[in-house]
């Protein structure tokens, strides 16, 4: 299932660093200027990268975060991809108790952030002004996607599978909001994460496991978990999040067929995709 992308340039990594005096000294050594007073970014394919990375390590300078950038060929040739929205809009309502209203008591963990089932509908204060976007995520909710009603109807018309939806409700009036629905992704892949660079954390309250990945490598899953699936969108069985944060989110995974349609129809504004390796 794994395909080797063509083209000259492959995935590259963009490392972000917080500015401090030691880092500025090292940047000066390579005739580099920081992007601003607070943070700077460096690419892993720069000719100076290996040397400057060694200097950072010698000075105990660690990166803040890393982004993976893929070529169009790598994305187009991947059988399965992760999908997320970079547009985090509004907060679920009521802000102080949205988990009780949306998931129901006993269906979430207040210690690690794990969600077990959803029983109610998400509530927001208003409907979004979509403009050029078609998908969004809510703040505090990392593994659910919300979509324009007309975009959802288009996806259903194209016979994509496993694309159920739920209405989104006004936070106070309890009326269905226009032109926004939640993609209800109930289908989950079998466990199959293969990355060996993750840190596993077991919650002492609910005994759920979550994986922490620093983001330097692509996600790798067992090929056999995709062999008998017939849908176009799933969630991983595995949860992900930092041990120190109240986050335990599953990854949303889509088929190449769905990815290609989203791109070709220009529905991908503020969406981020990453190829998944299958071995």
DRENDO-1510 file (C-alpha; in Angstrom, 1 decimal, always signed):
<recs>
REC; n; res; u; v; w
REC; 1; UNK; +0.0; +0.0; +0.0 .
REC; 2; UNK; +2.8; +2.4; +0.7 .
REC; 3; UNK; +3.8; +4.4; -2.3 .
REC; 4; UNK; +7.0; +6.2; -2.9 .
REC; 5; UNK; +6.5; +9.8; -4.0 .
REC; 6; UNK; +8.2; +11.1; -7.1 .
REC; 7; UNK; +9.9; +14.5; -7.6 .
REC; 8; UNK; +13.1; +16.1; -6.5 .
REC; 9; UNK; +12.2; +17.4; -3.1 .
REC; 10; UNK; +10.6; +15.3; -0.4 .
REC; 11; UNK; +9.2; +16.1; +3.0 .
REC; 12; UNK; +11.1; +18.7; +5.0 .
REC; 13; UNK; +10.9; +19.8; +8.6 .
REC; 14; UNK; +10.4; +23.3; +9.8 .
REC; 15; UNK; +11.7; +23.7; +13.3 .
REC; 16; UNK; +10.6; +26.6; +15.5 .
REC; 17; UNK; +12.9; +28.0; +18.3 .
REC; 18; UNK; +12.3; +30.5; +21.0 .
REC; 19; UNK; +14.7; +33.4; +20.8 .
REC; 20; UNK; +17.4; +33.7; +23.6 .
REC; 21; UNK; +20.9; +35.0; +23.8 .
REC; 22; UNK; +22.6; +31.7; +23.2 .
REC; 23; UNK; +20.4; +31.0; +20.1 .
REC; 24; UNK; +21.2; +34.5; +18.7 .
REC; 25; UNK; +24.9; +33.8; +19.0 .
REC; 26; UNK; +24.6; +30.6; +17.1 .
REC; 27; UNK; +22.4; +32.3; +14.4 .
REC; 28; UNK; +25.0; +35.0; +14.0 .
REC; 29; UNK; +27.7; +32.4; +13.5 .
REC; 30; UNK; +25.8; +31.3; +10.3 .
REC; 31; UNK; +24.9; +34.8; +9.2 .
REC; 32; UNK; +21.2; +34.2; +10.0 .
REC; 33; UNK; +18.7; +36.6; +11.3 .
REC; 34; UNK; +15.7; +35.7; +13.5 .
REC; 35; UNK; +12.3; +36.2; +12.0 .
REC; 36; UNK; +11.1; +38.3; +14.9 .
REC; 37; UNK; +12.0; +39.1; +18.6 .
REC; 38; UNK; +10.3; +36.0; +20.0 .
REC; 39; UNK; +10.6; +33.1; +17.6 .
REC; 40; UNK; +12.4; +31.9; +14.5 .
REC; 41; UNK; +12.2; +28.9; +12.2 .
REC; 42; UNK; +14.8; +26.8; +10.4 .
REC; 43; UNK; +14.3; +24.2; +7.7 .
REC; 44; UNK; +15.9; +20.8; +7.8 .
REC; 45; UNK; +16.9; +20.9; +4.1 .
REC; 46; UNK; +19.1; +24.0; +4.6 .
REC; 47; UNK; +22.7; +23.5; +3.8 .
REC; 48; UNK; +23.8; +24.6; +7.3 .
REC; 49; UNK; +21.2; +22.4; +9.1 .
REC; 50; UNK; +23.3; +19.6; +10.4 .
REC; 51; UNK; +26.0; +21.9; +11.7 .
REC; 52; UNK; +23.6; +24.4; +13.4 .
REC; 53; UNK; +21.6; +21.5; +14.9 .
REC; 54; UNK; +24.8; +20.2; +16.4 .
REC; 55; UNK; +25.5; +23.6; +17.9 .
REC; 56; UNK; +22.0; +23.8; +19.3 .
REC; 57; UNK; +22.4; +20.4; +21.0 .
REC; 58; UNK; +25.8; +21.4; +22.4 .
REC; 59; UNK; +24.1; +24.4; +23.9 .
REC; 60; UNK; +21.1; +22.5; +25.2 .
REC; 61; UNK; +18.8; +24.5; +22.9 .
REC; 62; UNK; +15.6; +22.5; +22.1 .
REC; 63; UNK; +13.0; +23.3; +19.5 .
REC; 64; UNK; +9.6; +24.6; +20.5 .
REC; 65; UNK; +7.7; +22.7; +17.8 .
REC; 66; UNK; +8.2; +21.2; +14.3 .
REC; 67; UNK; +6.0; +21.2; +11.2 .
REC; 68; UNK; +6.3; +18.7; +8.4 .
REC; 69; UNK; +5.9; +20.1; +4.9 .
REC; 70; UNK; +5.1; +17.7; +2.1 .
REC; 71; UNK; +5.2; +18.0; -1.7 .
REC; 72; UNK; +2.1; +17.8; -3.8 .
REC; 73; UNK; +3.3; +14.5; -5.1 .
REC; 74; UNK; +3.7; +13.0; -1.6 .
REC; 75; UNK; +0.2; +14.0; -0.7 .
REC; 76; UNK; -1.4; +12.9; -3.9 .
REC; 77; UNK; +0.3; +9.5; -3.9 .
REC; 78; UNK; -0.5; +8.6; -0.3 .
REC; 79; UNK; -3.3; +6.0; +0.2 .
REC; 80; UNK; -4.3; +7.4; +3.5 .
REC; 81; UNK; -3.8; +10.9; +5.1 .
REC; 82; UNK; -4.5; +12.6; +8.4 .
REC; 83; UNK; -6.7; +15.6; +8.2 .
REC; 84; UNK; -7.2; +18.6; +10.5 .
REC; 85; UNK; -8.4; +22.1; +10.3 .
REC; 86; UNK; -6.1; +25.0; +11.2 .
REC; 87; UNK; -9.2; +27.2; +11.8 .
REC; 88; UNK; -10.1; +26.8; +15.4 .
REC; 89; UNK; -13.4; +28.7; +15.8 .
REC; 90; UNK; -15.4; +29.6; +18.9 .
REC; 91; UNK; -15.8; +27.6; +22.0 .
REC; 92; UNK; -18.4; +24.9; +22.7 .
REC; 93; UNK; -21.2; +26.0; +25.0 .
REC; 94; UNK; -21.7; +26.3; +27.8 .
REC; 95; UNK; -18.0; +26.8; +28.3 .
REC; 96; UNK; -17.8; +25.7; +31.9 .
REC; 97; UNK; -19.9; +22.5; +31.4 .
REC; 98; UNK; -19.9; +21.7; +27.7 .
REC; 99; UNK; -18.5; +18.2; +28.3 .
REC; 100; UNK; -21.5; +17.2; +30.5 .
REC; 101; UNK; -23.9; +18.6; +27.9 .
REC; 102; UNK; -22.2; +17.1; +24.9 .
REC; 103; UNK; -20.7; +13.8; +26.1 .
REC; 104; UNK; -22.7; +13.0; +29.2 .
REC; 105; UNK; -21.5; +12.3; +32.7 .
REC; 106; UNK; -19.1; +9.4; +32.9 .
REC; 107; UNK; -18.2; +9.6; +29.2 .
REC; 108; UNK; -15.0; +11.7; +29.6 .
REC; 109; UNK; -12.0; +11.9; +31.8 .
REC; 110; UNK; -11.2; +15.2; +33.6 .
REC; 111; UNK; -7.7; +14.1; +34.2 .
REC; 112; UNK; -6.3; +13.2; +30.8 .
REC; 113; UNK; -8.9; +14.6; +28.5 .
REC; 114; UNK; -10.0; +11.3; +27.0 .
REC; 115; UNK; -13.5; +11.2; +25.5 .
REC; 116; UNK; -15.4; +7.8; +25.4 .
REC; 117; UNK; -18.8; +8.5; +23.7 .
REC; 118; UNK; -20.8; +11.5; +22.5 .
REC; 119; UNK; -24.4; +11.6; +23.5 .
REC; 120; UNK; -25.5; +15.2; +22.8 .
REC; 121; UNK; -25.0; +17.8; +20.1 .
REC; 122; UNK; -22.4; +20.5; +20.2 .
REC; 123; UNK; -23.6; +24.0; +21.0 .
REC; 124; UNK; -22.1; +27.3; +19.9 .
REC; 125; UNK; -23.0; +30.9; +20.3 .
REC; 126; UNK; -23.6; +31.5; +16.6 .
REC; 127; UNK; -23.1; +30.1; +13.1 .
REC; 128; UNK; -19.7; +30.7; +11.5 .
REC; 129; UNK; -19.0; +33.1; +8.6 .
REC; 130; UNK; -17.4; +30.6; +6.3 .
REC; 131; UNK; -16.1; +32.8; +3.6 .
REC; 132; UNK; -13.6; +30.6; +1.6 .
REC; 133; UNK; -13.5; +27.9; +4.2 .
REC; 134; UNK; -15.5; +24.7; +4.3 .
REC; 135; UNK; -14.2; +22.9; +7.5 .
REC; 136; UNK; -13.4; +24.0; +11.0 .
REC; 137; UNK; -12.6; +22.7; +14.5 .
REC; 138; UNK; -13.8; +24.1; +17.8 .
REC; 139; UNK; -11.4; +25.2; +20.4 .
REC; 140; UNK; -10.9; +22.6; +23.1 .
REC; 141; UNK; -12.1; +19.9; +20.7 .
REC; 142; UNK; -9.2; +18.4; +18.8 .
REC; 143; UNK; -10.7; +15.4; +17.0 .
REC; 144; UNK; -14.0; +16.6; +15.6 .
REC; 145; UNK; -14.6; +18.4; +12.3 .
REC; 146; UNK; -17.4; +20.7; +11.5 .
REC; 147; UNK; -18.5; +21.5; +7.9 .
REC; 148; UNK; -20.7; +23.7; +5.8 .
REC; 149; UNK; -24.1; +22.1; +5.3 .
REC; 150; UNK; -23.8; +22.6; +1.5 .
REC; 151; UNK; -20.3; +21.1; +1.5 .
REC; 152; UNK; -21.6; +18.1; +3.5 .
REC; 153; UNK; -24.4; +17.6; +1.0 .
REC; 154; UNK; -21.9; +17.7; -1.8 .
REC; 155; UNK; -19.8; +15.0; -0.2 .
REC; 156; UNK; -22.9; +12.8; +0.3 .
REC; 157; UNK; -23.9; +13.3; -3.3 .
REC; 158; UNK; -20.5; +11.9; -4.3 .
REC; 159; UNK; -21.2; +8.7; -2.3 .
REC; 160; UNK; -18.4; +9.0; +0.2 .
REC; 161; UNK; -18.8; +6.5; +2.9 .
REC; 162; UNK; -18.9; +6.8; +6.8 .
REC; 163; UNK; -19.9; +10.5; +6.5 .
REC; 164; UNK; -22.7; +10.9; +9.0 .
REC; 165; UNK; -23.5; +14.2; +10.6 .
REC; 166; UNK; -25.1; +15.9; +13.6 .
REC; 167; UNK; -26.7; +19.4; +13.8 .
REC; 168; UNK; -25.0; +22.1; +15.8 .
REC; 169; UNK; -27.3; +23.9; +18.2 .
REC; 170; UNK; -27.4; +27.5; +19.5 .
REC; 171; UNK; -26.0; +27.7; +23.0 .
REC; 172; UNK; -29.0; +29.4; +24.6 .
REC; 173; UNK; -31.9; +29.1; +22.3 .
REC; 174; UNK; -31.4; +25.4; +21.5 .
REC; 175; UNK; -32.3; +25.9; +17.9 .
REC; 176; UNK; -30.4; +24.2; +15.1 .
REC; 177; UNK; -27.9; +26.6; +13.5 .
REC; 178; UNK; -27.9; +27.1; +9.8 .
REC; 179; UNK; -25.2; +25.9; +7.4 .
REC; 180; UNK; -23.0; +24.0; +9.9 .
REC; 181; UNK; -23.0; +20.4; +10.9 .
REC; 182; UNK; -20.7; +18.1; +12.8 .
REC; 183; UNK; -19.1; +15.3; +10.9 .
REC; 184; UNK; -20.0; +12.4; +13.1 .
REC; 185; UNK; -17.0; +10.0; +12.7 .
REC; 186; UNK; -17.9; +6.9; +14.6 .
REC; 187; UNK; -15.8; +4.4; +12.7 .
REC; 188; UNK; -12.4; +3.6; +14.2 .
REC; 189; UNK; -9.4; +1.8; +12.8 .
REC; 190; UNK; -7.9; -1.1; +14.6 .
REC; 191; UNK; -4.9; -0.3; +16.7 .
REC; 192; UNK; -1.8; -0.2; +14.5 .
REC; 193; UNK; +0.5; +2.6; +15.4 .
REC; 194; UNK; +4.1; +1.6; +14.5 .
REC; 195; UNK; +6.1; +4.8; +15.4 .
REC; 196; UNK; +8.9; +4.0; +17.9 .
REC; 197; UNK; +9.5; +7.6; +18.8 .
REC; 198; UNK; +6.4; +8.1; +21.0 .
REC; 199; UNK; +6.1; +8.5; +24.7 .
REC; 200; UNK; +3.2; +6.5; +26.2 .
REC; 201; UNK; +1.3; +7.8; +29.1 .
REC; 202; UNK; -1.3; +5.8; +31.1 .
REC; 203; UNK; -3.9; +7.9; +32.9 .
REC; 204; UNK; -4.1; +7.0; +36.6 .
REC; 205; UNK; -7.8; +7.9; +36.7 .
REC; 206; UNK; -9.3; +6.2; +33.6 .
REC; 207; UNK; -6.5; +3.9; +32.6 .
REC; 208; UNK; -6.6; +5.3; +29.0 .
REC; 209; UNK; -3.3; +5.4; +27.1 .
REC; 210; UNK; -2.2; +8.3; +25.0 .
REC; 211; UNK; +0.9; +8.8; +22.8 .
REC; 212; UNK; +3.0; +11.9; +22.8 .
REC; 213; UNK; +4.8; +12.6; +19.5 .
REC; 214; UNK; +7.2; +15.5; +19.0 .
REC; 215; UNK; +6.2; +15.7; +15.4 .
REC; 216; UNK; +9.5; +15.1; +13.7 .
REC; 217; UNK; +8.4; +12.0; +11.8 .
REC; 218; UNK; +5.4; +10.9; +9.8 .
REC; 219; UNK; +2.8; +8.7; +11.4 .
REC; 220; UNK; +3.4; +5.0; +10.6 .
REC; 221; UNK; +0.6; +2.3; +10.9 .
REC; 222; UNK; +0.4; -1.3; +10.2 .
REC; 223; UNK; -0.8; -1.9; +6.6 .
REC; 224; UNK; -3.3; -4.6; +7.6 .
REC; 225; UNK; -5.5; -2.2; +9.6 .
REC; 226; UNK; -6.6; -0.7; +6.2 .
REC; 227; UNK; -7.1; -3.9; +4.3 .
REC; 228; UNK; -10.7; -4.5; +5.0 .
REC; 229; UNK; -12.0; -1.0; +5.5 .
REC; 230; UNK; -14.6; +0.3; +3.0 .
REC; 231; UNK; -15.2; +3.8; +4.3 .
REC; 232; UNK; -13.5; +7.1; +3.5 .
REC; 233; UNK; -13.0; +8.7; +7.0 .
REC; 234; UNK; -12.0; +7.1; +10.3 .
REC; 235; UNK; -10.5; +7.9; +13.6 .
REC; 236; UNK; -7.5; +6.1; +15.1 .
REC; 237; UNK; -8.0; +3.9; +18.0 .
REC; 238; UNK; -4.9; +5.5; +19.5 .
REC; 239; UNK; -5.2; +8.8; +21.4 .
REC; 240; UNK; -2.5; +11.5; +21.3 .
REC; 241; UNK; -1.5; +14.3; +23.5 .
REC; 242; UNK; +1.2; +15.6; +25.9 .
REC; 243; UNK; +1.2; +13.9; +29.3 .
REC; 244; UNK; +1.2; +17.4; +30.8 .
REC; 245; UNK; -1.9; +18.6; +28.9 .
REC; 246; UNK; -5.6; +17.9; +29.2 .
REC; 247; UNK; -5.7; +16.5; +25.7 .
REC; 248; UNK; -6.2; +12.9; +24.5 .
REC; 249; UNK; -7.4; +13.2; +20.9 .
REC; 250; UNK; -7.7; +10.7; +18.1 .
REC; 251; UNK; -6.3; +11.4; +14.6 .
REC; 252; UNK; -8.8; +11.8; +11.8 .
REC; 253; UNK; -7.8; +9.7; +8.8 .
REC; 254; UNK; -9.2; +10.0; +5.3 .
REC; 255; UNK; -8.9; +8.0; +2.0 .
REC; 256; UNK; -6.9; +9.3; -1.0 .
REC; 257; UNK; -10.3; +9.4; -2.8 .
REC; 258; UNK; -11.7; +11.9; -0.3 .
REC; 259; UNK; -8.5; +13.9; -0.1 .
REC; 260; UNK; -8.4; +14.2; -3.9 .
REC; 261; UNK; -12.0; +15.4; -4.1 .
REC; 262; UNK; -11.4; +18.0; -1.4 .
REC; 263; UNK; -8.4; +19.3; -3.2 .
REC; 264; UNK; -9.9; +19.2; -6.7 .
REC; 265; UNK; -13.1; +21.0; -5.6 .
REC; 266; UNK; -11.0; +23.6; -3.7 .
REC; 267; UNK; -12.6; +22.7; -0.4 .
REC; 268; UNK; -9.2; +22.7; +1.4 .
REC; 269; UNK; -8.9; +26.2; +2.7 .
REC; 270; UNK; -7.3; +26.1; +6.2 .
REC; 271; UNK; -7.0; +22.3; +6.1 .
REC; 272; UNK; -3.8; +20.5; +6.8 .
REC; 273; UNK; -3.0; +17.0; +5.5 .
REC; 274; UNK; -0.2; +14.6; +6.2 .
REC; 275; UNK; +0.6; +11.3; +4.4 .
REC; 276; UNK; +0.4; +8.2; +6.5 .
REC; 277; UNK; +3.0; +5.5; +6.0 .
REC; 278; UNK; +1.7; +1.9; +5.9 .
REC; 279; UNK; +4.0; -1.0; +6.5 .
</recs>
